[in-house]
Amino acid sequence: MITVTRLDHTRFAVNPDLVERIQESPDTTLHMIDGHVYVISESMDAVIDLIVAYRARVLSAAQAMTGASADGRAEV
């Protein structure tokens, strides 16, 4: 999950795998695959950075669980 902020300053978490598209004109909107639309205060670039960091954490955790090294080879 990534945490973003509504325009009224309330924070909420979104599953980034359910984001269909992000639009910035001028407010940033998250369009979800289920049709929900959220207007948030973060920029589009900031949301993309949050999603990249989330996916990196998921991959890192998966590698730690399997005992794989960063290059994908199993550690001995």
Backbone as CSV, one residue per row, in Angstrom:
resi,resn,N_x,N_y,N_z,CA_x,CA_y,CA_z,C_x,C_y,C_z
1,MET,0.840,-1.175,0.000,0.000,0.000,0.000,0.888,1.243,0.000
2,ILE,0.386,2.288,-0.644,1.052,3.581,-0.585,0.113,4.551,0.129
3,THR,0.674,5.502,0.834,-0.115,6.481,1.563,-0.102,7.799,0.808
4,VAL,-1.291,8.348,0.562,-1.436,9.623,-0.132,-2.355,10.526,0.690
5,THR,-2.463,11.789,0.276,-3.191,12.788,1.053,-4.280,13.444,0.214
6,ARG,-5.494,13.434,0.741,-6.588,14.158,0.090,-6.353,15.659,0.227
7,LEU,-7.100,16.453,-0.534,-6.948,17.897,-0.472,-7.352,18.463,0.886
8,ASP,-8.184,17.726,1.659,-8.559,18.185,3.000,-7.552,17.729,4.061
9,HIS,-6.389,17.239,3.610,-5.252,16.833,4.449,-5.452,15.514,5.179
10,THR,-6.485,14.745,4.856,-6.611,13.411,5.435,-5.791,12.441,4.591
11,ARG,-5.145,11.528,5.282,-4.295,10.556,4.595,-5.026,9.232,4.484
12,PHE,-4.744,8.510,3.398,-5.325,7.181,3.227,-4.368,6.338,2.403
13,ALA,-4.540,5.036,2.474,-3.662,4.111,1.769,-4.384,3.542,0.554
14,VAL,-3.629,3.366,-0.514,-4.152,2.856,-1.779,-3.287,1.677,-2.210
15,ASN,-3.932,0.653,-2.736,-3.194,-0.453,-3.329,-2.719,0.005,-4.712
16,PRO,-1.409,0.187,-4.907,-0.931,0.721,-6.184,-1.181,-0.218,-7.372
17,ASP,-1.444,-1.485,-7.094,-1.741,-2.414,-8.177,-3.126,-2.156,-8.777
18,LEU,-3.950,-1.358,-8.086,-5.293,-1.075,-8.562,-5.409,0.302,-9.228
19,VAL,-4.282,1.014,-9.355,-4.292,2.312,-10.026,-4.278,2.075,-11.532
20,GLU,-5.287,2.596,-12.211,-5.352,2.472,-13.672,-4.538,3.567,-14.334
21,ARG,-4.718,4.811,-13.835,-3.934,5.919,-14.382,-3.873,7.043,-13.369
22,ILE,-2.897,7.921,-13.568,-2.708,9.102,-12.739,-2.765,10.297,-13.680
23,GLN,-3.531,11.303,-13.284,-3.659,12.483,-14.130,-3.342,13.710,-13.288
24,GLU,-2.675,14.697,-13.901,-2.315,15.915,-13.199,-2.724,17.103,-14.063
25,SER,-3.786,17.836,-13.637,-4.239,18.958,-14.467,-5.147,19.925,-13.726
26,PRO,-4.808,20.773,-12.861,-3.544,20.823,-12.123,-3.539,19.896,-10.912
27,ASP,-4.743,19.552,-10.381,-4.770,18.614,-9.252,-4.451,17.206,-9.744
28,THR,-3.834,16.423,-8.880,-3.506,15.043,-9.218,-4.699,14.158,-8.881
29,THR,-5.106,13.340,-9.829,-6.200,12.400,-9.597,-5.720,10.982,-9.855
30,LEU,-6.117,10.093,-8.952,-5.855,8.668,-9.128,-7.141,8.050,-9.663
31,HIS,-7.060,7.402,-10.798,-8.194,6.692,-11.382,-7.954,5.213,-11.150
32,MET,-8.849,4.597,-10.379,-8.684,3.207,-9.997,-9.412,2.299,-10.984
33,ILE,-9.008,1.036,-11.033,-9.627,0.114,-11.993,-11.091,-0.164,-11.682
34,ASP,-11.523,0.097,-10.434,-12.930,-0.112,-10.085,-13.794,1.124,-10.343
35,GLY,-13.200,2.175,-10.914,-13.945,3.381,-11.250,-13.834,4.506,-10.241
36,HIS,-13.329,4.226,-9.055,-13.162,5.286,-8.070,-12.114,6.285,-8.554
37,VAL,-12.327,7.546,-8.201,-11.379,8.605,-8.533,-11.063,9.354,-7.246
38,TYR,-9.778,9.531,-6.965,-9.338,10.241,-5.774,-8.522,11.451,-6.197
39,VAL,-8.847,12.618,-5.648,-8.069,13.835,-5.875,-7.120,13.961,-4.697
40,ILE,-5.828,14.065,-4.988,-4.822,14.063,-3.931,-3.885,15.257,-4.084
41,SER,-3.154,15.539,-3.015,-2.262,16.694,-3.023,-0.862,16.375,-3.551
42,GLU,-0.469,15.104,-3.600,0.846,14.748,-4.112,0.900,14.968,-5.625
43,SER,2.082,15.263,-6.129,2.252,15.409,-7.574,2.261,14.029,-8.235
44,MET,2.073,14.015,-9.531,2.111,12.754,-10.267,3.485,12.093,-10.111
45,ASP,4.550,12.885,-10.201,5.899,12.319,-10.043,6.102,11.714,-8.660
46,ALA,5.552,12.367,-7.627,5.676,11.837,-6.269,4.933,10.513,-6.127
47,VAL,3.761,10.404,-6.745,2.994,9.149,-6.684,3.749,8.036,-7.409
48,ILE,4.312,8.363,-8.543,5.100,7.361,-9.277,6.279,6.902,-8.433
49,ASP,6.956,7.835,-7.755,8.068,7.465,-6.867,7.595,6.568,-5.726
50,LEU,6.418,6.849,-5.165,5.863,6.002,-4.105,5.592,4.587,-4.617
51,ILE,5.062,4.489,-5.831,4.763,3.169,-6.404,6.048,2.403,-6.690
52,VAL,7.058,3.076,-7.216,8.346,2.422,-7.481,8.963,1.923,-6.173
53,ALA,8.931,2.753,-5.130,9.490,2.346,-3.835,8.712,1.167,-3.247
54,TYR,7.388,1.182,-3.401,6.557,0.074,-2.916,6.942,-1.228,-3.619
55,ARG,7.054,-1.165,-4.936,7.391,-2.387,-5.690,8.795,-2.878,-5.351
56,ALA,9.721,-1.954,-5.107,11.079,-2.354,-4.704,11.049,-3.069,-3.353
57,ARG,10.218,-2.563,-2.432,10.085,-3.221,-1.120,9.498,-4.612,-1.268
58,VAL,8.517,-4.769,-2.140,7.899,-6.082,-2.355,8.936,-7.056,-2.922
59,LEU,9.690,-6.624,-3.913,10.713,-7.498,-4.499,11.794,-7.846,-3.485
60,SER,12.202,-6.871,-2.688,13.217,-7.118,-1.670,12.726,-8.123,-0.632
61,ALA,11.486,-7.980,-0.213,10.921,-8.919,0.763,10.810,-10.320,0.169
62,ALA,10.425,-10.407,-1.098,10.318,-11.715,-1.748,11.680,-12.376,-1.854
63,GLN,12.703,-11.593,-2.189,14.055,-12.151,-2.270,14.528,-12.623,-0.903
64,ALA,14.219,-11.860,0.142,14.626,-12.243,1.493,13.954,-13.546,1.911
65,MET,12.707,-13.741,1.500,11.974,-14.954,1.861,12.521,-16.188,1.150
66,THR,12.985,-16.006,-0.075,13.469,-17.145,-0.841,14.964,-17.381,-0.661
67,GLY,15.657,-16.432,-0.034,17.095,-16.560,0.148,17.864,-16.246,-1.117
68,ALA,17.237,-15.552,-2.056,17.910,-15.187,-3.314,18.758,-13.931,-3.101
69,SER,19.838,-13.839,-3.854,20.661,-12.628,-3.817,20.048,-11.588,-4.750
70,ALA,20.631,-10.410,-4.759,20.094,-9.297,-5.589,20.114,-9.628,-7.073
71,ASP,21.055,-10.484,-7.519,21.109,-10.812,-8.954,20.236,-12.017,-9.304
72,GLY,19.473,-12.528,-8.336,18.536,-13.596,-8.607,19.064,-14.996,-8.337
73,ARG,20.367,-15.116,-8.045,20.918,-16.439,-7.764,20.708,-16.794,-6.296
74,ALA,20.455,-18.032,-6.029,20.258,-18.496,-4.660,21.559,-18.382,-3.873
75,GLU,21.444,-17.875,-2.660,22.620,-17.779,-1.787,22.859,-19.131,-1.124
76,VAL,24.131,-19.454,-0.926,24.492,-20.732,-0.318,24.940,-20.538,1.104
